[in-house]
Amino acid sequence: YEFYPTPSELISIAAFYKDFTNPIEVVFASGANPILNFSNAKSAYSTGLEAEFRKNLNAANPSSFLGKTSLVFNGTYIFSRVKLDDAVAKDQSDDRPLQGQSPYIINAGLFYITPKKDLTATVSYNVIGQRIYIVGNVQEPSVWENGRNVIDIQVSKKIGDKVELKLNVKDLLAQDLVYFQDLNGNKKYDLGIDNNWQEIKFGQTISLSFRYNF
């Protein structure tokens, strides 16, 4: 379903269902050592809802500050499950989502544009729900990728027809990316309780660029 309140605004809602035959998953191979391998599940499916909207904060007065500001949102909820062959199901659970599939994805952005002053400012936000990074077995628990909040900022200003200044701030929050094994089975990362399998530290990236068009 799609609805356009104004030419620059949108409201959209969609439902979907996907069926997979022999999807490829990253798994721990059975044995004493946790060696990574690839395996085909018998089948899998994913179903869910996706909502999107684009809203001008003051469409009735486009020359005002809010009239030059728009909010964009896209959110998806996904439910997925795999089906394993009987021989494989004895070693790992099939009551789980598809490897690599997040249960939700959220993208949002705030945009400010002034064509006459050639000034553009954007703030974007992204987050995904935690997902299985490596499928485990009875000997080695699954490794999960924890979700992290990501905020990016960009400000661009043109000076005449030849000069443009641009400021970029990437990953403002710089949250760590954590891969963990859910030892207590509560489906979330508990520091000091779950096994911190791998942790990647990110830093903010700040850049200022100058461009001149000859």
Sequence and secondary structure as in RCSB ss.txt:
>XXXX:A:sequence
YEFYPTPSELISIAAFYKDFTNPIEVVFASGANPILNFSNAKSAYSTGLEAEFRKNLNAANPSSFLGKTSLVFNG
TYIFSRVKLDDAVAKDQSDDRPLQGQSPYIINAGLFYITPKKDLTATVSYNVIGQRIYIVGNVQEPSVWENGRNV
IDIQVSKKIGDKVELKLNVKDLLAQDLVYFQDLNGNKKYDLGIDNNWQEIKFGQTISLSFRYNF
>XXXX:A:secstr
 EE SSTT EEEEEEEEEEEES EEEEE SSSS  EEEEE SEEEEEEEEEEEEEETTTT TTSTGGGEEEEEEE
EEEEEEEE  HHHHTTS SSS  TT  SEEEEEEEEEEETTTTEEEEEEEEEE  EEEEB  SSS  EEE    E
EEEEEEEEETTTEEEEEEEE SS   EEEEE TT SSS  TTTSEEEEEE    EEEEEEEE  
